[in-house]
Amino acid sequence: MRTTKRLLAVILWGMIFSANSALAAERTHTIVPEDYFGLTGLGNLAVSPDGQLVAYTENRWADGDGGRLQDLWLVGRDKGQPLRLTFDNFGASGIAWAPDGQTLFFRGRDRAGRDTPPHDGSAQVWRINPDGSGLQAVTRVPDGIGSFVMAPDGASLYYTVTVEEIDSQWKDLRQQYSDLEYGHGVRELTAIRQLDLVTWRDHEVVAATQVIWEMALAPDGNKFGLITTTDNELIFMEGWSRVEIFDLTTGTSTPVTDPAWRTDHPSPYGWLEDLAWSSDSQALAFSISYDGYASRIWTAQQDGDTWPLQLVERPDMVTYGGGLQWRGTNRTLCYRGETMGRVHVYGTEKVKAGSQGKTNILAGGDIVVGAYDFSTKGDKLTAIFETTTDGNDIYAVAKSDKFTRRTRVNPQIDTWQLPQIEHVSWTGADGDLCHGILELPAGYKKGDGPLPTIIELHGGPTSSTKYRLRLWIYGRALMPANGYALLSPNYHGSTGYGDEFLEKLIGRENEIDVTDISLGTKWLIEQGIADADRIGVMGWSNGGYLTNCMITAEPDMFAAASSGAGVLDMVIQWGVEDTPGHVVNFATGLPWHQPEHYRAASPLYDLDKVRTPTLIHVGGNDPRVPPAHSRALYRALKHYLHVPTELVVYPGEPHGLTTHENRLAKMEWDLAWFRKYLLGEDK
C-alpha cells in the first residue's frame, strides 16, 4: 500500500516536471516525415566507477538506403559539454570502464575497407581515453568477437568467438553442399577466451561445447554466470535455455536452472535474460520473460556448493522491463519497471536467501526510462529517459523526483508544434478499466468538433504504448500533425497495468483485445473527438495482426486501414515464425491440441466480411511474421473480395524496416492512404 501511494505521488510530481522541462521556445514548426530522420537516439549507458563521467552512444539516420549510424560519446555527470569520441559509424556497444576509470573499452567496427582485422569491419574490442585520445584495437580476431567483459582487476578481458560444428551424421554431404540451408545439423557454438592486457597473450578458458547467449563475470573474477543452449537457432531460447555457473578455477559448470525448474511456471516457453552479479559474488540475478505472461525476476544465491533459487516479488501494477543490476555493495536489486504508461527505476532492498525488503522508486514521475547506471558505490544514479515534451536525454538523478538534464540531443523539438498527449481510460472487455494514449493536434479544443481519427495498435502484444513524446513511423506525433486524433489503446495483454490484465489475453486473442479496441473507439466518438465516418486503424507486427482482426470484426467501424507485418493465420504463423512459443502460449497448446483456438484467433476465416480499404506493408525477409500472411491478405482482398488494397513489400527487410528510404516510404504511403479514404483527397 505504501508503495502504491508513493507511486501516485511521484507520478503527480512528474506531471509538474514534464510541463516545465522544455525551454521556452516559439513552436512554429509543423512535424513532417523527414523530421523523424533528424532525431538522435541514445543508448549503451555506462557510468564511470566514481560516477563523474557518463559514456553513451548516439545513433543517427543516414540518408537513402542507409540505416542508423552509431558512435561513442561522453559527458560529465555534473558539468561539462558532451564530447564525441568516435566517428564514421564505429557502432560502439558493450561499453565498459577500466576499474581505475582512466580508459573506456567497447565493441566497435572500423570500416576502413581493408582485408584484415581490425580494419575490415569485423566487430572487435577497442579502447579509448576519456578525452578522445588513444583509440586502439585490443583484439584482432578473424571474423570478429561476439561480446566481452572486463576482469575486475582490469589486467585482462574475456571475449567470445564462434566455432562451427557439424553433426557426424550426413557430415560429408553437408560439407560437400555447404551453400545449402539445412534444418539442423550445423550450428555455431561459443568459446570464451581470456586476453592478458599486459602480455597480450590469450587463451581459451571455456571450450565451444554449447551456445553462450549471455555471460556475466562475478566481481571476484573466479566464475561466470552463463545463459546457454545446445543450438544457435532462436527457437532454443524458448524453453531450452538454462542458467549455469562456470568456475574458472576448476573448469567445472554448475546448472542453476535444470529442466524441472520450469514445470510450475505459467509457460515452459520462457526466455532467460539479464544476468547480474551482486558485489559479493554470492548472488546471481536473472529474468525469465514470456509472450503473454508477466516476466519474473529470480536470484540464485550461493549456499555452499549449491545455488538455490528465489523469486523476487514486484509491486502491484509494475511490470518488469529489464535492466537488472545490483546497487553498490548492499543487496539492493534494481530494474526498470513499467506502470500506467511510465517506466521508472525501482530498487528492492535486502534481497537475501528467502527474504526481501521494501521496493523503492529511484527515478519516477512522468518519465519513460530507457537505460540507467550507477557509480561503483551506488551513490550516483544516471538515466536516459523521455517525457511528453522532450525526446531522450541523459539526466543525473539526485532523488526520485529531482533530475538534472545533462544533454540536449534533439534541440529542434523545442520548435515543434507538439501533439497534446493524455493518458486516458474507458470501460473495456469484461468490464475492466482499459487505458491508452490519446494524441490530439496542437491547439485543438474538444469543443472544436470531431476529428478524422487513427486507432494505432502497438505490437507485442506483451508490450504497450508509453506516455511520452514519440515521432514514430507507425503514426504517433505524425498523424496529429496532419490534423488527426490518434488513440493508442493499451488493450488486454499490455504491460504496465498489472499481471491479471496482462495475462487475461491468454486463450482469447481476436476476442478480448478486439473488444477493448472497439469500445475505446466508441468512447472516443462519444467524447465528441472522433468523427465516426472518418476512422482509420493501423499497426505493425501484433498491431498489424490486430488491424486484420478489426477489419473483420468491425467492418463498418473503419473507413481505412494500414496493416503492417500482420498475422493472418495462426497455424501458419506457428509453423513458420522464428519464435513459435508466442503462438503456443496464446493458443494454450500446439495446433493439434487446440485447433479451435488457432482458428478463432485467425482473421483469415472472416475475410469475407471485410469492406475497409486496406494498405498492406511487409518486409521481404521478415522471419517473425513472414510475408506469406501479407501476400495472402492481399490476394483475398484484391482478387476475390474486390476491396481496395495495395501491397507494399520492402525487399530484403526483416521484421522492422531498417533504412531511411524504406521508413520514409512507409510514412508517405500511410499519409496518402488516409488522405484518400478519410479526408477524400486523391492525387
C-alpha positions as CSV (number, residue, x, y, z in Angstrom):
1,M,0.0,0.0,0.0
2,R,2.8,2.4,0.9
3,T,4.5,1.6,-2.5
4,T,1.2,2.5,-4.3
5,K,0.8,5.8,-2.5
6,R,4.5,6.6,-3.2
7,L,4.0,5.8,-6.9
8,L,1.0,8.1,-7.2
9,A,2.9,10.9,-5.5
10,V,5.9,10.5,-7.8
11,I,3.6,10.4,-10.9
12,L,1.8,13.6,-9.8
13,W,5.2,15.3,-9.3
14,G,6.2,14.1,-12.8
15,M,3.2,16.0,-14.4
16,I,4.7,19.2,-13.0
17,F,8.2,18.2,-14.2
18,S,7.0,17.4,-17.7
19,A,5.2,20.7,-18.0
20,N,8.3,22.8,-17.2
21,S,11.1,20.6,-18.6
22,A,11.3,22.2,-22.0
23,L,12.9,25.5,-22.6
24,A,10.6,28.3,-23.6
25,A,10.6,28.5,-27.4
26,E,8.3,29.6,-30.2
27,R,6.7,26.4,-31.5
28,T,6.1,27.2,-35.2
29,H,7.2,24.0,-37.0
30,T,4.7,21.5,-38.2
31,I,6.0,18.0,-38.0
32,V,6.7,16.3,-41.3
33,P,8.0,12.8,-42.1
34,E,11.6,13.9,-42.6
35,D,11.7,15.2,-39.1
36,Y,11.8,11.6,-37.9
37,F,15.3,11.1,-39.5
38,G,16.7,14.1,-37.7
39,L,16.1,12.6,-34.3
40,T,19.1,11.3,-32.3
41,G,18.7,8.2,-30.1
42,L,20.7,7.4,-27.0
43,G,21.8,4.0,-25.6
44,N,24.6,1.9,-24.1
45,L,24.8,4.0,-21.0
46,A,27.9,3.4,-18.8
47,V,28.8,5.5,-15.7
48,S,32.5,5.7,-14.6
49,P,33.4,3.9,-11.4
50,D,33.5,7.3,-9.5
51,G,30.2,8.4,-11.1
52,Q,31.7,11.6,-12.6
53,L,31.7,10.6,-16.3
54,V,28.9,9.1,-18.4
55,A,29.7,7.2,-21.6
56,Y,26.9,6.6,-24.1
57,T,26.2,6.1,-27.7
58,E,24.3,8.4,-30.1
59,N,22.6,6.9,-33.2
60,R,21.5,9.0,-36.2
61,W,20.0,8.2,-39.5
62,A,22.0,8.0,-42.7
63,D,20.4,9.1,-46.0
64,G,18.9,7.0,-48.7
65,D,19.3,3.3,-48.3
66,G,21.5,3.8,-45.2
67,G,20.4,2.8,-41.7
68,R,21.3,4.1,-38.3
69,L,24.8,5.3,-37.6
70,Q,26.2,4.9,-34.1
71,D,29.2,6.4,-32.3
72,L,30.6,6.8,-28.8
73,W,30.1,10.0,-26.7
74,L,31.0,11.2,-23.2
75,V,29.6,13.8,-20.8
76,G,30.3,14.8,-17.2
77,R,27.6,13.8,-14.8
78,D,27.6,17.2,-13.1
79,K,29.3,19.6,-15.5
80,G,30.9,20.0,-18.9
81,Q,29.8,19.7,-22.5
82,P,29.3,16.4,-24.4
83,L,32.4,15.1,-26.2
84,R,32.3,12.9,-29.3
85,L,34.8,10.1,-29.0
86,T,34.4,8.1,-32.2
87,F,33.4,8.9,-35.8
88,D,32.4,7.2,-39.0
89,N,29.8,4.9,-37.5
90,F,32.1,2.9,-35.3
91,G,29.0,1.2,-33.9
92,A,30.1,1.3,-30.3
93,S,28.3,-1.1,-27.9
94,G,29.0,-3.1,-24.8
95,I,30.8,-0.1,-23.1
96,A,32.9,-1.0,-20.1
97,W,35.1,1.2,-17.9
98,A,38.5,0.1,-16.7
99,P,38.4,-0.2,-12.9
100,D,40.5,2.9,-12.4
101,G,38.2,4.9,-14.7
102,Q,41.1,6.0,-16.9
103,T,40.1,4.0,-20.0
104,L,36.9,3.0,-21.9
105,F,36.6,-0.3,-23.7
106,F,33.9,-1.0,-26.2
107,R,32.8,-3.3,-29.0
108,G,33.2,-1.5,-32.3
109,R,33.8,-1.8,-36.1
110,D,36.4,0.0,-38.1
111,R,35.1,0.0,-41.7
112,A,38.4,1.2,-43.3
113,G,37.9,-1.3,-46.2
114,R,41.0,-3.4,-45.5
115,D,41.0,-7.2,-45.8
116,T,42.3,-8.0,-42.3
117,P,41.1,-7.2,-38.8
118,P,40.7,-4.9,-37.1
119,H,40.0,-2.6,-40.1
120,D,37.8,-5.0,-42.1
121,G,34.5,-4.0,-40.5
122,S,34.5,-7.0,-38.1
123,A,33.5,-6.5,-34.5
124,Q,36.5,-6.1,-32.2
125,V,37.2,-4.8,-28.7
126,W,38.6,-1.2,-28.8
127,R,39.8,1.1,-26.1
128,I,40.0,4.9,-25.9
129,N,40.8,7.6,-23.3
130,P,38.0,9.8,-21.9
131,D,39.5,12.8,-23.7
132,G,39.2,11.0,-27.1
133,S,42.8,10.2,-27.5
134,G,44.5,6.8,-27.7
135,L,42.0,4.9,-29.8
136,Q,43.4,1.4,-30.2
137,A,42.2,-2.0,-31.3
138,V,42.5,-4.5,-28.4
139,T,41.5,-7.6,-30.4
140,R,42.2,-8.7,-34.0
141,V,40.1,-11.8,-34.2
142,P,39.3,-13.1,-37.7
143,D,35.5,-12.8,-38.2
144,G,35.3,-10.7,-35.1
145,I,34.2,-11.2,-31.5
146,G,30.7,-11.7,-30.0
147,S,30.7,-10.0,-26.7
148,F,33.3,-9.1,-24.0
149,V,33.6,-8.4,-20.3
150,M,36.4,-6.8,-18.3
151,A,38.2,-8.6,-15.5
152,P,37.7,-7.0,-12.1
153,D,41.4,-6.0,-11.8
154,G,41.5,-4.5,-15.3
155,A,44.5,-6.6,-16.3
156,S,42.6,-8.8,-18.8
157,L,39.3,-9.2,-20.6
158,Y,37.2,-12.1,-21.8
159,Y,35.6,-12.3,-25.2
160,T,33.5,-14.8,-27.1
161,V,34.1,-16.3,-30.5
162,T,32.0,-18.8,-32.5
163,V,33.1,-22.2,-33.8
164,E,31.1,-24.1,-36.4
165,E,30.2,-27.7,-35.5
166,I,28.6,-30.2,-38.0
167,D,26.9,-33.4,-36.9
168,S,28.6,-36.6,-37.7
169,Q,25.5,-38.0,-39.4
170,W,25.4,-36.7,-43.0
171,K,28.5,-34.7,-42.4
172,D,30.1,-35.5,-45.7
173,L,27.1,-34.3,-47.7
174,R,26.6,-31.2,-45.5
175,Q,30.2,-30.2,-46.2
176,Q,30.1,-31.1,-49.9
177,Y,27.0,-28.9,-50.3
178,S,27.8,-26.3,-47.7
179,D,26.0,-23.5,-49.6
180,L,22.6,-25.1,-48.9
181,E,20.4,-24.4,-45.9
182,Y,19.8,-27.2,-43.5
183,G,17.1,-27.5,-40.9
184,H,19.6,-28.8,-38.3
185,G,23.0,-30.4,-38.0
186,V,25.1,-27.3,-38.5
187,R,25.5,-24.9,-35.5
188,E,27.6,-22.1,-34.3
189,L,28.9,-22.9,-30.8
190,T,30.6,-20.4,-28.4
191,A,34.1,-20.3,-26.8
192,I,35.3,-17.8,-24.2
193,R,38.9,-16.6,-24.4
194,Q,40.9,-14.5,-22.0
195,L,43.2,-11.8,-23.3
196,D,46.0,-10.5,-21.0
197,L,46.3,-6.7,-21.4
198,V,49.9,-6.7,-20.2
199,T,51.5,-9.6,-22.1
200,W,48.9,-9.6,-25.0
201,R,48.7,-13.3,-24.9
202,D,45.3,-15.0,-24.9
203,H,44.0,-18.5,-24.3
204,E,40.7,-20.4,-24.2
205,V,39.0,-20.6,-20.8
206,V,35.6,-22.1,-21.9
207,A,35.5,-24.6,-24.7
208,A,33.0,-24.4,-27.5
209,T,30.6,-27.1,-26.4
210,Q,27.4,-25.1,-26.4
211,V,26.0,-21.7,-27.4
212,I,26.5,-18.9,-24.9
213,W,23.9,-16.2,-25.3
214,E,24.9,-14.1,-22.4
215,M,27.9,-14.0,-19.9
216,A,28.5,-12.1,-16.7
217,L,31.7,-12.3,-14.8
218,A,31.4,-12.3,-11.0
219,P,33.2,-9.4,-9.2
220,D,35.6,-11.9,-7.5
221,G,36.8,-12.8,-11.0
222,N,36.5,-16.6,-10.4
223,K,33.3,-17.5,-12.1
224,F,30.9,-16.8,-14.9
225,G,27.2,-16.7,-15.0
226,L,26.1,-18.0,-18.4
227,I,22.9,-18.4,-20.3
228,T,23.3,-21.4,-22.7
229,T,21.6,-23.6,-25.2
230,T,22.7,-26.6,-27.3
231,D,22.0,-24.9,-30.7
232,N,22.1,-21.3,-32.0
233,E,18.6,-21.5,-33.7
234,L,16.5,-18.9,-31.9
235,I,13.8,-21.4,-31.0
236,F,16.2,-23.0,-28.5
237,M,15.9,-19.8,-26.3
238,E,12.2,-20.7,-25.8
239,G,12.3,-23.2,-23.0
240,W,15.6,-25.0,-23.8
241,S,18.0,-22.4,-22.3
242,R,19.5,-22.6,-18.9
243,V,21.5,-20.5,-16.4
244,E,24.7,-22.1,-15.3
245,I,27.8,-21.0,-13.3
246,F,31.2,-21.8,-14.7
247,D,34.0,-21.9,-12.2
248,L,37.2,-20.6,-13.8
249,T,39.4,-22.1,-11.1
250,T,38.2,-25.7,-11.6
251,G,36.8,-25.6,-15.1
252,T,33.5,-27.1,-14.0
253,S,30.0,-25.9,-14.6
254,T,27.0,-26.0,-12.2
255,P,23.5,-25.8,-13.6
256,V,21.3,-23.3,-11.8
257,T,18.1,-23.9,-13.7
258,D,17.5,-27.6,-14.6
259,P,14.6,-28.7,-16.8
260,A,12.4,-29.4,-13.8
261,W,12.6,-25.8,-12.7
262,R,10.2,-24.8,-15.5
263,T,7.4,-27.3,-14.6
264,D,5.4,-24.9,-12.3
265,H,5.9,-21.8,-14.5
266,P,3.0,-20.2,-16.3
267,S,4.6,-21.5,-19.6
268,P,7.5,-23.7,-20.4
269,Y,8.4,-21.3,-23.2
270,G,10.3,-18.6,-21.3
271,W,13.4,-16.6,-22.3
272,L,16.2,-16.3,-19.8
273,E,17.9,-12.9,-19.8
274,D,19.6,-10.1,-17.9
275,L,22.4,-11.8,-15.8
276,A,23.6,-9.6,-12.9
277,W,26.0,-10.4,-10.1
278,S,25.9,-9.0,-6.6
279,S,29.0,-7.2,-5.4
280,D,29.9,-10.1,-3.0
281,S,29.7,-12.6,-5.9
282,Q,27.3,-14.7,-3.8
283,A,24.0,-13.9,-5.8
284,L,23.3,-14.1,-9.5
285,A,20.1,-12.3,-10.6
286,F,18.3,-13.0,-13.9
287,S,14.9,-12.7,-15.5
288,I,12.6,-15.0,-17.4
289,S,10.3,-13.4,-20.0
290,Y,7.3,-14.8,-21.8
291,D,4.9,-13.9,-24.6
292,G,1.6,-13.4,-22.9
293,Y,2.7,-13.7,-19.2
294,A,4.4,-11.2,-16.9
295,S,8.2,-11.5,-16.7
296,R,9.7,-12.8,-13.4
297,I,12.8,-11.9,-11.6
298,W,14.9,-14.6,-10.0
299,T,18.1,-14.8,-7.9
300,A,20.4,-17.8,-7.4
301,Q,22.1,-17.3,-4.0
302,Q,25.1,-19.4,-3.1
303,D,24.8,-21.9,-0.3
304,G,27.9,-24.0,-0.1
305,D,28.1,-25.9,-3.4
306,T,24.5,-25.2,-4.4
307,W,22.7,-22.2,-5.8
308,P,19.1,-22.3,-4.5
309,L,16.6,-20.1,-6.4
310,Q,14.4,-17.3,-5.1
311,L,11.6,-15.4,-6.8
312,V,11.7,-11.6,-6.3
313,E,8.3,-10.0,-5.9
314,R,7.4,-6.8,-7.7
315,P,4.9,-4.1,-6.6
316,D,1.3,-4.4,-7.8
317,M,0.8,-2.8,-11.2
318,V,4.5,-2.9,-12.0
319,T,5.7,-5.0,-15.0
320,Y,9.4,-5.9,-15.2
321,G,11.0,-4.0,-18.1
322,G,14.7,-5.1,-18.0
323,G,17.9,-3.6,-16.8
324,L,18.7,-5.8,-13.8
325,Q,21.7,-4.7,-11.7
326,W,22.7,-4.6,-8.0
327,R,23.2,-1.2,-6.4
328,G,26.6,-0.7,-4.8
329,T,27.8,-3.1,-2.1
330,N,24.4,-3.8,-0.5
331,R,21.8,-6.3,-1.6
332,T,19.5,-3.8,-3.4
333,L,18.4,-5.3,-6.7
334,C,17.4,-2.6,-9.3
335,Y,15.4,-2.8,-12.6
336,R,13.2,-0.8,-14.9
337,G,9.6,-1.2,-14.2
338,E,6.6,-0.1,-16.2
339,T,3.4,1.2,-14.7
340,M,0.5,3.2,-16.3
341,G,2.4,4.0,-19.4
342,R,5.5,5.2,-17.5
343,V,8.8,3.4,-16.9
344,H,10.7,4.0,-13.6
345,V,13.8,2.7,-11.9
346,Y,13.0,0.5,-8.9
347,G,15.2,-0.9,-6.2
348,T,14.3,-3.8,-4.0
349,E,16.3,-3.8,-0.7
350,K,17.8,-6.7,1.2
351,V,17.3,-9.4,-1.4
352,K,18.8,-12.3,0.5
353,A,18.1,-16.0,0.8
354,G,14.4,-16.5,1.4
355,S,13.6,-12.8,2.0
356,Q,13.5,-9.3,0.5
357,G,12.9,-5.8,1.8
358,K,10.8,-2.9,0.5
359,T,10.8,-1.7,-3.0
360,N,11.5,2.0,-3.7
361,I,11.2,4.2,-6.7
362,L,14.7,5.5,-7.5
363,A,13.6,7.6,-10.6
364,G,10.0,8.2,-11.2
365,G,7.3,10.6,-12.4
366,D,6.0,11.1,-15.9
367,I,9.1,9.6,-17.5
368,V,10.0,6.6,-19.6
369,V,13.4,5.3,-18.7
370,G,15.3,3.6,-21.4
371,A,18.6,2.9,-19.5
372,Y,20.3,3.7,-16.2
373,D,23.5,3.0,-14.4
374,F,25.2,3.6,-11.0
375,S,28.7,4.5,-9.8
376,T,30.5,1.6,-8.2
377,K,29.4,2.7,-4.7
378,G,25.9,3.0,-5.9
379,D,25.5,6.6,-4.7
380,K,25.3,8.3,-8.2
381,L,22.4,7.3,-10.5
382,T,22.3,8.5,-14.1
383,A,19.4,7.7,-16.5
384,I,18.3,8.1,-20.1
385,F,14.6,9.0,-20.3
386,E,11.9,10.6,-22.3
387,T,8.9,12.9,-21.3
388,T,5.8,14.1,-23.1
389,T,7.6,17.2,-24.3
390,D,11.1,16.0,-25.0
391,G,12.9,13.1,-26.6
392,N,15.6,11.0,-24.9
393,D,18.3,12.7,-22.9
394,I,20.7,11.9,-20.1
395,Y,19.8,13.0,-16.6
396,A,21.7,13.0,-13.3
397,V,19.3,11.7,-10.7
398,A,19.6,13.3,-7.3
399,K,16.4,11.9,-5.9
400,S,13.4,10.0,-7.3
401,D,11.8,13.3,-8.2
402,K,14.9,15.5,-8.8
403,F,16.8,15.4,-12.1
404,T,19.4,17.5,-13.8
405,R,19.5,17.3,-17.6
406,R,23.0,16.7,-19.0
407,T,22.3,16.6,-22.7
408,R,20.0,18.1,-25.3
409,V,20.5,15.9,-28.3
410,N,17.3,17.0,-30.1
411,P,17.0,20.7,-29.6
412,Q,14.9,21.0,-32.8
413,I,11.9,19.6,-30.8
414,D,11.7,22.9,-28.9
415,T,10.3,24.5,-32.1
416,W,7.9,21.7,-33.0
417,Q,4.1,22.1,-32.6
418,L,3.6,19.1,-30.3
419,P,0.6,16.9,-30.0
420,Q,-1.5,17.2,-26.8
421,I,-0.8,13.8,-25.1
422,E,-3.1,12.3,-22.5
423,H,-3.3,9.0,-20.6
424,V,-7.0,8.1,-20.9
425,S,-9.3,5.3,-19.9
426,W,-12.6,3.7,-20.7
427,T,-14.5,0.5,-19.8
428,G,-13.2,-2.4,-21.9
429,A,-13.8,-6.1,-22.1
430,D,-15.1,-8.0,-19.1
431,G,-16.0,-4.6,-17.5
432,D,-12.3,-3.9,-16.9
433,L,-10.8,-0.5,-17.0
434,C,-8.8,-0.1,-20.2
435,H,-6.2,2.6,-20.8
436,G,-4.5,4.2,-23.7
437,I,-2.6,7.2,-25.0
438,L,-4.6,9.9,-26.8
439,E,-2.9,12.4,-29.0
440,L,-4.7,15.5,-30.3
441,P,-3.4,18.1,-32.8
442,A,-1.7,21.2,-31.3
443,G,-4.2,23.9,-30.4
444,Y,-7.2,21.6,-30.7
445,K,-10.0,22.1,-28.1
446,K,-12.6,19.4,-27.5
447,G,-15.4,21.9,-28.4
448,D,-13.9,22.3,-31.8
449,G,-15.8,19.3,-33.1
450,P,-15.0,15.7,-34.1
451,L,-11.7,14.9,-36.0
452,P,-10.7,12.3,-38.5
453,T,-9.1,9.7,-36.3
454,I,-6.5,7.0,-36.3
455,I,-6.6,4.0,-34.0
456,E,-2.9,3.0,-33.6
457,L,-2.2,-0.5,-32.2
458,H,1.0,-1.5,-30.6
459,G,2.9,-4.7,-31.2
460,G,3.9,-7.4,-28.9
461,P,1.3,-7.9,-27.6
462,T,3.3,-8.2,-24.4
463,S,4.2,-4.5,-24.7
464,S,2.5,-1.2,-24.5
465,T,2.3,2.4,-25.9
466,K,4.1,4.6,-23.4
467,Y,3.2,8.0,-22.1
468,R,5.9,10.0,-23.9
469,L,6.5,12.1,-26.9
470,R,7.3,9.9,-29.9
471,L,7.6,10.7,-33.5
472,W,7.2,7.3,-34.9
473,I,6.8,5.6,-38.3
474,Y,3.6,3.9,-37.1
475,G,1.7,7.2,-36.6
476,R,2.4,8.8,-33.3
477,A,3.0,12.6,-33.4
478,L,2.9,12.4,-37.3
479,M,-0.8,11.8,-37.5
480,P,-1.8,14.6,-35.1
481,A,0.5,16.9,-37.0
482,N,-1.7,16.2,-40.0
483,G,-4.9,17.0,-38.3
484,Y,-5.9,13.6,-36.9
485,A,-6.8,12.5,-33.4
486,L,-4.8,9.4,-32.6
487,L,-5.7,6.8,-29.9
488,S,-3.3,4.0,-28.9
489,P,-5.2,1.5,-26.8
490,N,-3.2,-0.5,-24.3
491,Y,-5.6,-3.4,-24.7
492,H,-5.7,-6.6,-22.5
493,G,-2.3,-8.2,-22.8
494,S,-0.5,-4.9,-22.5
495,T,2.3,-4.4,-19.9
496,G,2.1,-1.9,-17.0
497,Y,-1.4,-2.5,-15.8
498,G,-1.0,-5.5,-13.6
499,D,-0.3,-9.2,-14.2
500,E,-4.0,-10.1,-14.3
501,F,-4.8,-7.6,-17.0
502,L,-1.8,-8.7,-19.0
503,E,-2.5,-12.4,-18.7
504,K,-6.2,-12.3,-19.5
505,L,-5.4,-12.3,-23.2
506,I,-4.2,-15.9,-23.0
507,G,-6.6,-18.1,-25.0
508,R,-8.6,-15.0,-26.0
509,E,-6.8,-13.4,-28.9
510,N,-9.1,-11.9,-31.5
511,E,-11.7,-11.5,-28.8
512,I,-10.9,-9.6,-25.6
513,D,-8.4,-7.3,-27.3
514,V,-10.7,-6.6,-30.2
515,T,-13.5,-5.7,-27.7
516,D,-11.1,-3.3,-25.9
517,I,-10.2,-1.5,-29.1
518,S,-13.9,-1.4,-30.3
519,L,-15.1,0.1,-27.0
520,G,-12.2,2.6,-27.0
521,T,-13.1,3.7,-30.5
522,K,-16.7,4.1,-29.5
523,W,-15.7,6.0,-26.3
524,L,-13.7,8.4,-28.5
525,I,-16.8,9.0,-30.7
526,E,-18.9,9.6,-27.6
527,Q,-16.4,12.2,-26.3
528,G,-17.0,14.2,-29.5
529,I,-13.4,13.8,-30.6
530,A,-13.6,11.1,-33.3
531,D,-15.7,11.5,-36.5
532,A,-17.5,8.2,-36.8
533,D,-17.4,8.3,-40.6
534,R,-13.6,9.0,-40.8
535,I,-11.8,6.5,-38.6
536,G,-8.7,4.6,-39.7
537,V,-6.8,1.7,-38.0
538,M,-3.2,0.9,-38.3
539,G,-0.4,-1.1,-36.6
540,W,2.7,-3.2,-37.2
541,S,3.5,-6.8,-36.0
542,N,0.9,-7.6,-33.4
543,G,-0.6,-4.2,-34.3
544,G,-0.8,-5.4,-37.9
545,Y,-2.4,-8.6,-36.8
546,L,-5.0,-6.7,-34.7
547,T,-5.6,-4.4,-37.7
548,N,-6.5,-7.6,-39.6
549,C,-8.8,-8.6,-36.8
550,M,-10.5,-5.2,-36.5
551,I,-11.4,-5.0,-40.2
552,T,-13.1,-8.4,-40.0
553,A,-14.7,-7.9,-36.6
554,E,-15.9,-4.3,-37.2
555,P,-16.3,-3.9,-40.9
556,D,-18.4,-0.8,-40.6
557,M,-16.3,1.0,-38.0
558,F,-13.2,1.7,-40.1
559,A,-13.0,3.7,-43.3
560,A,-9.4,2.8,-44.0
561,A,-6.6,0.5,-42.6
562,S,-2.9,0.1,-42.8
563,S,-1.7,-3.4,-41.9
564,G,2.0,-3.9,-41.3
565,A,3.6,-7.3,-40.9
566,G,0.4,-8.8,-39.6
567,V,-0.5,-12.4,-38.9
568,L,-3.5,-13.8,-40.9
569,D,-3.5,-17.5,-39.9
570,M,-2.2,-18.7,-36.6
571,V,-1.4,-22.3,-37.7
572,I,0.9,-21.0,-40.5
573,Q,2.4,-18.5,-38.0
574,W,3.3,-21.3,-35.6
575,G,4.8,-23.2,-38.5
576,V,7.0,-20.5,-40.0
577,E,7.9,-17.8,-37.5
578,D,11.3,-17.9,-35.6
579,T,9.7,-17.7,-32.1
580,P,6.7,-20.1,-32.2
581,G,6.4,-20.1,-28.4
582,H,4.5,-16.9,-28.8
583,V,1.7,-18.6,-30.7
584,V,1.7,-21.7,-28.4
585,N,1.3,-19.6,-25.3
586,F,-1.7,-17.6,-26.5
587,A,-3.4,-20.6,-28.0
588,T,-2.7,-22.6,-24.8
589,G,-1.2,-25.5,-26.8
590,L,0.0,-26.9,-30.1
591,P,-2.2,-26.8,-33.2
592,W,-3.2,-30.5,-33.0
593,H,-4.2,-30.0,-29.3
594,Q,-6.0,-26.7,-29.7
595,P,-7.3,-26.4,-33.3
596,E,-10.3,-24.4,-32.2
597,H,-8.1,-21.7,-30.6
598,Y,-5.9,-21.4,-33.6
599,R,-8.9,-20.9,-35.9
600,A,-10.7,-18.5,-33.6
601,A,-7.6,-16.3,-33.3
602,S,-7.1,-16.2,-37.1
603,P,-8.8,-13.4,-39.1
604,L,-8.4,-15.4,-42.3
605,Y,-11.7,-17.2,-41.8
606,D,-13.7,-14.0,-41.6
607,L,-12.1,-12.1,-44.5
608,D,-15.4,-12.2,-46.4
609,K,-16.7,-9.6,-44.1
610,V,-14.1,-7.0,-45.0
611,R,-15.1,-3.8,-46.7
612,T,-12.3,-1.5,-45.4
613,P,-9.8,-0.2,-48.0
614,T,-6.5,-1.7,-46.7
615,L,-2.9,-0.8,-47.3
616,I,-0.5,-3.7,-46.6
617,H,3.2,-3.4,-45.7
618,V,5.7,-6.2,-45.1
619,G,9.5,-6.8,-45.1
620,G,10.5,-9.2,-47.8
621,N,12.7,-11.2,-45.5
622,D,10.7,-11.0,-42.3
623,P,11.4,-14.1,-40.1
624,R,9.0,-13.1,-37.3
625,V,5.8,-12.6,-39.4
626,P,6.8,-13.9,-42.8
627,P,5.4,-12.1,-45.9
628,A,3.1,-15.1,-46.8
629,H,0.5,-13.6,-44.4
630,S,0.5,-10.2,-46.1
631,R,0.5,-11.8,-49.6
632,A,-2.5,-13.9,-48.7
633,L,-4.4,-10.9,-47.3
634,Y,-3.6,-9.0,-50.5
635,R,-4.8,-11.9,-52.7
636,A,-8.0,-12.2,-50.8
637,L,-8.9,-8.5,-50.8
638,K,-7.7,-7.8,-54.3
639,H,-8.7,-10.8,-56.4
640,Y,-11.6,-12.4,-54.5
641,L,-13.3,-9.7,-52.4
642,H,-12.6,-6.7,-54.6
643,V,-11.8,-4.5,-51.7
644,P,-9.5,-1.5,-52.5
645,T,-6.0,-2.6,-51.4
646,E,-2.3,-2.1,-52.1
647,L,0.6,-4.4,-51.1
648,V,4.0,-2.8,-50.4
649,V,6.9,-5.3,-50.0
650,Y,10.2,-3.9,-48.8
651,P,12.9,-6.1,-50.4
652,G,15.4,-7.7,-48.1
653,E,13.9,-6.1,-45.0
654,P,13.4,-8.1,-41.7
655,H,10.6,-7.6,-39.2
656,G,11.4,-3.9,-38.7
657,L,12.3,-1.6,-41.6
658,T,16.0,-0.7,-41.3
659,T,16.7,2.0,-43.9
660,H,15.9,5.7,-44.2
661,E,14.4,5.3,-47.6
662,N,12.0,2.4,-46.6
663,R,10.8,4.1,-43.4
664,L,10.1,7.3,-45.3
665,A,8.2,5.3,-47.9
666,K,6.1,3.7,-45.2
667,M,5.1,7.0,-43.7
668,E,4.4,8.6,-47.0
669,W,2.2,5.7,-48.1
670,D,0.2,5.8,-44.9
671,L,-0.4,9.5,-45.1
672,A,-1.5,9.3,-48.7
673,W,-3.8,6.3,-48.0
674,F,-5.6,8.0,-45.1
675,R,-5.8,11.3,-47.0
676,K,-7.7,9.5,-49.7
677,Y,-10.0,7.3,-47.7
678,L,-10.5,9.5,-44.6
679,L,-10.2,13.0,-46.0
680,G,-11.4,12.4,-49.5
681,E,-8.2,13.8,-51.0
682,D,-6.8,12.0,-54.1
683,K,-3.8,12.8,-56.1
